[in-house]
Amino acid sequence: MSEDGRYILVDAATGQEIERTDVTCGQLEDQITGLQRDVRAWSMRYGELKRDKDIAAKHHPLYGDGELAFRHWKAACNHKRSPFTSDRFWLVLPFLENKKYGLKLVLRAIEGAEHDAFEVTRRNGSIRRFDEWERIFKNAGSFEEFCNKAPIKREESK
């Protein structure tokens, strides 16, 4: 508190005065309490929206196709512990809905990730593969690149 009875806000890093205020400690505590209440309310609304999004995903007509594609990706790319979440469903949904792509090309993109993913050798000798679900379905360009990496099958070449 300064000599004139006002509080001084000081930048902790530089020690320079930022502002002088007539606010008392009690008023600041009331503001903090109000802000904490707002954060809790926002957190609750976010949780409700997330639950609504999860429910909407599970009731979507293409959820089964997304789950099938995800199981194929888990087995093909050796990501056995990865869970199928609503976020991952919403990520693949535009490709499942698109008449140009559909489930057939989604599975082909996964095969491309399995067949020819970018790899880096770590310093400890292990190999890091860049074949993540999010990388495959990041955007149309990435998706099409993984489709192009898939090995060509005999019936496709005819």
Number of C-alpha atoms within 10 A of each C-alpha: 12 9 6 7 12 14 16 16 14 13 11 8 6 7 9 11 11 10 11 14 13 12 12 13 10 9 11 11 11 12 12 12 12 12 12 12 12 12 12 12 12 12 12 12 12 12 12 12 12 14 13 11 14 16 12 13 20 15 10 12 10 17 19 13 17 25 17 15 20 24 16 15 24 19 11 16 20 12 15 11 7 12 11 14 14 18 14 17 23 15 18 27 21 15 20 21 12 10 9 8 17 16 20 10 17 26 19 22 24 28 22 25 28 21 16 16 19 10 11 12 10 9 7 6 8 9 11 12 15 16 22 16 19 13 13 24 22 13 14 13 11 15 23 18 14 26 20 16 18 19 14 11 8 7 6 7 6 5
